[in-house]
Amino acid sequence: MRHITATDIKNFERIYRLNLVNGLPGFKPANLIGTAAPDDTTNLAVFSSALHLGSDPPLLGIVTRPTTVPRHTYQNLKSSGCYTLNHVPVALAAQAHYTSADFGPEISEFDACGFTAAYRDDFPAPYVVESPLSIGLRLREELPISNGTVLLVGTVEHVYLREEALRPDGTLDLVALGDACISGLDGYHEVLPPTRFGYARPGQLPVAQ
């Protein structure tokens, strides 16, 4: 196997380093973060950094890039305290990726990228109508990271999903949702049916169900 050291990574050409390090975690969730500015201009941005932080209370995190330049998503959710996390369907991967373009603050990525914004149950952040699973979150805390990025922790307040995606045991059928996942910076993948295992116990190799 090839061995790459921290020194090697530091000395790689910038784009090569970005591509390599962004791919190291493997497949990541593809989500669109929906927010609204104080003037009601909606904003939509693709994120691959969402992670589960706990179930009681239900907490999800996203990591934002350094705020050394204006970050519309960060500014909006800090202002309103609310944001939505919306799964990306494979069929709309191109439009989702397009939201990463550097649009001005006066332009809504919902409109520019072909998505429909919807407000539900008096929640102040816009959902993506085309998403098969959408989550309304309220900002709980933000944790600065040493490289200038920020971990934003949100409490789940609302979940909207297609009925066929919810299994009797509470697990989600992401294949039925047509979800995409992301590799690296720009690779979008279709989700295949999983191999599922029961609860793991010492001395007993799990068997596929």
N, C-alpha and C positions, 0 to 999 in steps of 0.2 A: 504494500500500500504506500502511496505517496505521503510523505510527512511534510506538513506546512506549519511553520512556527509563527509565533506572534511577531517576530522580526520580519519574517517573509511577508506577512499580511501588511505590516506597516509600510513596507517598501514597494508593494504592488502599485501599479498605475491606478489612479483614483476610480475609474469606472470598473476596472477589473475587480478592485477591492469591494466596491459596492455590490457588484453582482455576486461575488463569492460569499460575502458575509450575510447578505440578505437571504441566500439560499440555504445557509447552514441549519436553520431550525426545521427544514423540511416543509411539508404542506401546512398552509395557514388558512384561517377562515377569511372569506371575502365578504366584507360588509361595507355598506354605505352609511355614513354618519350624517344625519339630517339636523340642521340647526336653523335658527332665525335670528337676524340682526335686530337691534332695537327699532330700526325703521321698517321692520317686517320683511325685508329682503331675505328670501330663503337661500340656504347654502347646502351643498351636498358634496361629500368627499369620500373617496374609496379608502378604506383602512384594512390592513391585514394583521393588526396587532391586538385584536380583541382577545381577552382571556378571562376564564372563570376564576373568581377569587373566593367564592363561598356561596352556600345555599341558604343559610339561615343567620342573618338576612341574605337575600339574594343579591350578590355583588358581582359586577363585571368591570373589567378594566380595559382601557385603551391607552396606548402610548403615543404621544404626539411628538413631532420633531421640535428641535430647539426653537424658541420664540424670539430669536434674534432678528427675524423678519416677520411681517404681519402674517398671522395664521388665522384665517377667517373662522374656521371651525372652533379653534380654541377661544377666540375672542367672543364669538356668539354664545357658546355654552357657558362661559364664565359670566356673561352678561345676564342670561336668562336662567342659568342653573339647570337647564334641561336640554336633552338631546335624544335622538332616536338612533337605534342601531338596526339596520335592515339587511337581511341576507340578499346576496346577489345571485339571481338565476343565471345559469350558464348561457341561456339564450340572449341575455343582456350584458354579457361581459364587456363587449366593446364600448357600450355606452357608459358602463361603470368605470372602466379605465379612463375614459375621456374626462371624467370629473377631476382627474389629477392634473389637467392642464391649468395653466396659471391665468384663470379668469379674474377680472377685476371685481372688487367688492360690490359693485352695482349690478353685476350680472348673476342671475340665479342659475346654478348648474342644473337644477331641475329642468328649467326651460331649455338651456343650451344643449343638454345631453339627452333629452327625450324622456324624462321621467315626470311623473305626476305627483305633486305634493298634496297631502291630505292632513287635516287636523282632526283628531279624534278625542272625544271625551274631555274636552277643555284642556288638553295637554298643550303647552305652549311651543312645542317643537314639531316640525312637519315629518310625517311618515312618508315612505315611498309606496305608492299604491301598487306598483308592479312587483313588490317584494313578497315572497311567499311566507315570510316570517319577519315580523317587526317588533321591536322592543322599545318602550319608552323608559328612559333613565333620568334620574335626578342626581346631579353631581353631589357626591358626599365628601370627597377630599381629593387633594392633588399632592402627589409626592414627587419632588424633584429628584432627578437621577444625575449622577456625576458628569455625564457627557452633555448635559443641557436639555435632554429630553424630559418629558414629564409623564408620569403615570397618573391618569385620571380615573378615579374610582367612582362608579355610579351605582345607585340602588335601583333595582328593577321595580318599576311601578305598574307597567302595562305590558302584556304580551298578546300579539295578534298573530294567528297562524292558521293555515288551512287544516281543516278537520282531519284529513287523511294522513297528516304528518304525525299526529299524536298517538303513540301506541298505548295499549291498556296499562303498561307498567310505568308510564311517564317518559319513556325514552322517545327520541325524535327520529322519524324516518326522513333523513336528509335527501335520500334518493328520490322519494316521492315529491319532495319540494323542488327538485331540479337544481339544487344548490351548486355553486361553483366554489372551488378553493384556489388558493394562490401559491405559486412557488416563486421564490426570488422576488423581483420587482415587477415583473410583467407577464408571468405565466399563469394562465387561467385553465383550470382542469375540471372536468366533469366528475362528480362523486359516484363511485360504484357501490353496489351492495356490499355491506360489511360482513366480515366473519365475526360472530358474536360469541362470547364465552360467559359462563356462569361465574358466580363469586369464587375467587381464588382462595384456596386453603393450603397450608403447608402439607407437603407429602402427597399432594393430589394434583397431577398435571391437568390443567383445564382442558375441557373437551368442547369443541365447537357445537353450538346449539342448532 
